[in-house]
Amino acid sequence: MAILRESSSYYEIFKEATDLGIRREIFNSIELGLELKFGIEGLELLPEIRQIQDLENLKQIQVNENRRIDQTSR
């Protein structure tokens, strides 16, 4: 197992799997935020958002969406 952890392929696969999990969680969070704020109409944006591959851009969308929800719930 130690040899496997030292291989670059292991790290690449691990990073891809981790990024995929993070991406799923971000999409779920964005989806919930859109639905809470805009209802069914907000979910119409999801296909376009799902095309975004850059993880940092997705995180920024998530942060902005969470801020909007926080502001409207006060």
C-alpha positions in Angstrom: 0.0 0.0 0.0 2.9 2.4 0.8 4.2 1.9 -2.7 0.9 2.7 -4.2 0.6 5.9 -2.2 4.0 7.0 -3.6 3.0 6.7 -7.2 2.0 9.8 -9.2 -0.9 7.9 -10.7 -2.4 7.3 -7.3 -2.2 11.0 -6.5 -3.8 12.0 -9.8 -6.7 9.5 -9.4 -7.1 10.6 -5.7 -7.2 14.3 -6.7 -9.7 13.6 -9.5 -12.0 11.7 -7.2 -11.7 14.3 -4.5 -12.5 17.1 -7.0 -15.4 15.1 -8.4 -16.9 14.8 -4.9 -16.3 18.5 -4.1 -17.9 19.4 -7.5 -21.0 17.3 -6.7 -21.4 18.9 -3.3 -21.1 22.4 -4.8 -23.6 21.6 -7.5 -26.0 20.3 -4.8 -25.5 23.4 -2.8 -26.1 25.7 -5.8 -29.2 23.7 -6.8 -30.7 24.1 -3.3 -29.9 27.8 -3.2 -31.4 28.4 -6.6 -34.5 26.5 -5.6 -34.9 28.2 -2.3 -34.5 31.7 -3.7 -36.1 31.4 -7.2 -38.2 28.2 -7.0 -38.5 26.0 -10.1 -37.5 28.8 -12.4 -34.1 29.0 -10.7 -33.4 25.4 -11.5 -33.5 26.2 -15.2 -30.0 27.7 -14.7 -28.5 24.3 -13.7 -27.7 22.9 -17.1 -25.6 26.0 -17.8 -24.0 25.9 -14.4 -23.2 22.2 -14.8 -21.1 23.1 -17.9 -18.6 25.0 -15.7 -15.6 22.8 -15.1 -13.4 25.2 -13.1 -13.7 24.3 -9.4 -12.7 27.8 -8.3 -15.5 29.4 -10.4 -18.0 26.9 -9.0 -16.9 27.7 -5.4 -17.4 31.4 -6.1 -20.9 30.8 -7.4 -21.6 28.8 -4.3 -20.3 31.5 -2.0 -22.3 34.2 -3.8 -25.5 32.2 -3.7 -25.1 31.4 0.0 -24.6 35.1 0.7 -27.8 36.0 -1.2 -29.7 33.4 0.8 -28.3 34.7 4.1 -29.2 38.3 3.2 -32.8 37.4 2.2 -33.4 35.3 5.3 -32.6 38.2 7.7 
